């Protein structure tokens, strides 16, 4: 995030489906507490009812003009979304491991994530490359986003060692080690 980005409209990014479990409604409630100018890009699929519900929440919170539904993206189009973002937001009610957290990490995007995303504790170095919040506390959630956008809290992208932890080679090695461990335990 550079200084010109901070002084202009902050670019928030959400990537994922629009099912209730992912917490987009919680994010809509939090964003009403963000005073800094922002734009939220929602990248992902949702059915007509899910999209309509999010639009209605955005409208009732007075932020409808700041929310853009971008549909499903992959490959270079998705990579560009991460590159353009100032903050990646992950408001989930429950996730055992959100792969989008690793995508944001590898793109060097600061993350504001729900404490109910178990993967957040592996990916986020609190106060360095991201923040972990309670998505049910809309005011606190919104204030954390506000503080990152206005520079009160300064987050960097992750350091190389943390990104390397999730490299293809290291993840494959971890899986193979886990399988080997289980096979040895079964043999005993």
Legacy VTK file of the C-alpha trace (Angstrom):
# vtk DataFile Version 3.0
C-alpha trace
ASCII
DATASET POLYDATA
POINTS 188 float
0.000 0.000 0.000
1.606 3.264 -1.030
0.905 6.820 0.180
-1.070 7.784 -2.905
-3.338 4.805 -2.349
-3.851 5.838 1.258
-4.828 9.385 0.318
-7.297 8.239 -2.337
-10.011 5.652 -2.273
-8.978 2.513 -0.370
-9.444 -0.676 -2.346
-10.867 -3.560 -0.301
-11.069 -7.042 -1.771
-13.220 -10.026 -0.848
-12.759 -13.287 -2.765
-15.097 -16.223 -2.259
-18.644 -17.405 -2.464
-21.540 -15.430 -1.077
-23.035 -18.103 1.149
-24.038 -16.970 4.643
-21.144 -18.876 6.262
-18.620 -16.589 4.520
-19.870 -13.554 6.488
-20.358 -10.947 3.760
-23.356 -9.672 5.723
-21.039 -9.119 8.713
-18.657 -7.188 6.468
-21.513 -4.989 5.186
-22.381 -4.135 8.803
-18.736 -3.334 9.608
-18.223 -1.103 6.573
-20.788 1.422 7.797
-18.189 2.333 10.457
-15.459 3.076 7.884
-15.202 6.836 7.326
-12.227 6.675 4.946
-13.262 6.555 1.293
-13.187 2.951 0.072
-14.339 0.637 -2.670
-15.126 -3.029 -1.963
-14.719 -5.453 -4.850
-16.498 -8.757 -4.296
-14.952 -11.437 -6.490
-16.864 -14.695 -6.530
-20.139 -16.353 -7.305
-23.456 -16.046 -5.611
-26.973 -16.949 -6.539
-29.579 -14.264 -7.202
-30.877 -14.369 -3.625
-27.416 -14.113 -2.046
-26.430 -11.169 -4.239
-29.754 -9.451 -3.577
-29.322 -9.853 0.194
-25.816 -8.335 0.107
-27.039 -5.452 -2.091
-29.891 -4.754 0.345
-27.518 -4.749 3.319
-25.132 -2.413 1.496
-28.048 -0.106 0.682
-29.414 -0.111 4.232
-25.902 0.714 5.530
-25.489 3.555 3.018
-22.548 1.974 1.209
-24.191 0.577 -1.942
-22.242 2.919 -4.238
-18.979 1.589 -2.747
-19.650 -2.116 -3.397
-18.947 -3.774 -6.738
-19.879 -7.344 -7.650
-17.225 -8.646 -10.045
-18.277 -12.274 -10.516
-15.990 -15.273 -10.593
-12.386 -14.678 -11.665
-9.368 -16.914 -11.985
-5.841 -16.889 -13.357
-4.359 -13.528 -14.305
-7.657 -11.698 -13.720
-7.729 -12.892 -10.102
-4.030 -12.148 -9.613
-4.684 -8.579 -10.804
-7.497 -8.192 -8.257
-5.061 -9.062 -5.460
-2.391 -6.742 -6.877
-4.848 -3.833 -6.985
-6.095 -4.352 -3.414
-5.011 -2.298 -0.411
-6.619 -4.724 2.051
-7.942 -8.249 1.689
-10.955 -8.844 3.963
-12.093 -12.286 5.098
-15.187 -11.990 7.345
-16.021 -15.711 7.558
-18.201 -17.233 10.269
-16.256 -20.498 9.931
-13.460 -21.813 7.746
-10.996 -24.558 8.551
-8.494 -23.057 6.122
-9.337 -20.344 3.619
-7.013 -20.756 0.650
-7.772 -17.121 -0.225
-5.686 -16.146 2.816
-2.629 -17.777 1.235
-3.433 -16.100 -2.080
-3.527 -12.691 -0.366
-0.367 -13.522 1.582
1.537 -14.459 -1.583
0.298 -11.293 -3.313
1.630 -9.223 -0.408
-1.777 -7.770 0.436
-2.431 -6.827 4.082
-5.225 -8.980 5.521
-8.056 -8.256 7.940
-9.523 -11.650 8.788
-12.143 -13.166 11.006
-10.906 -15.003 14.069
-13.139 -17.866 12.903
-10.829 -18.597 9.961
-8.502 -21.185 11.458
-5.984 -20.573 8.668
-5.660 -16.949 9.744
-3.503 -18.030 12.664
-1.066 -19.705 10.249
-0.995 -16.908 7.685
-1.243 -13.688 9.687
1.526 -12.232 11.792
-0.702 -9.990 13.919
0.063 -6.323 13.382
2.657 -7.038 10.696
0.882 -8.402 7.626
-2.628 -8.473 8.993
-5.141 -8.301 11.788
-7.482 -10.921 13.212
-10.868 -9.574 14.297
-14.203 -10.668 15.681
-16.532 -10.253 12.676
-19.579 -10.116 14.971
-18.301 -6.864 16.504
-19.159 -4.658 13.533
-17.796 -1.461 15.040
-14.419 -2.970 15.963
-14.175 -4.753 12.596
-14.940 -1.517 10.750
-12.528 0.460 12.923
-9.681 -1.961 12.168
-10.301 -1.538 8.430
-10.508 2.241 8.917
-7.227 2.295 10.858
-5.393 0.391 8.136
-6.842 2.596 5.390
-5.975 5.850 7.159
-2.494 4.672 8.167
-3.088 4.575 11.947
-2.189 0.883 11.729
0.550 0.246 9.192
0.638 -3.268 7.770
3.197 -4.644 5.365
2.878 -7.669 3.170
4.272 -10.861 4.657
7.967 -11.463 4.867
9.543 -13.929 2.458
9.935 -16.690 5.073
6.195 -16.763 5.764
5.349 -16.828 2.056
7.907 -19.594 1.518
6.151 -21.674 4.206
3.254 -22.018 1.744
5.319 -22.669 -1.395
4.236 -25.616 -3.511
7.360 -27.577 -2.599
6.948 -27.032 1.141
3.244 -27.892 1.106
3.887 -31.110 -0.853
6.691 -32.043 1.541
4.353 -31.412 4.482
1.680 -33.676 2.998
4.191 -36.425 2.269
5.620 -36.177 5.791
2.104 -36.405 7.256
1.293 -39.482 5.156
4.607 -41.074 6.114
3.909 -40.393 9.804
0.444 -41.975 9.616
1.772 -45.007 7.742
4.523 -45.534 10.362
1.966 -45.236 13.199
-0.297 -47.806 11.513
2.650 -50.209 11.182
3.290 -50.042 14.923
LINES 1 189
188 0 1 2 3 4 5 6 7 8 9 10 11 12 13 14 15 16 17 18 19 20 21 22 23 24 25 26 27 28 29 30 31 32 33 34 35 36 37 38 39 40 41 42 43 44 45 46 47 48 49 50 51 52 53 54 55 56 57 58 59 60 61 62 63 64 65 66 67 68 69 70 71 72 73 74 75 76 77 78 79 80 81 82 83 84 85 86 87 88 89 90 91 92 93 94 95 96 97 98 99 100 101 102 103 104 105 106 107 108 109 110 111 112 113 114 115 116 117 118 119 120 121 122 123 124 125 126 127 128 129 130 131 132 133 134 135 136 137 138 139 140 141 142 143 144 145 146 147 148 149 150 151 152 153 154 155 156 157 158 159 160 161 162 163 164 165 166 167 168 169 170 171 172 173 174 175 176 177 178 179 180 181 182 183 184 185 186 187
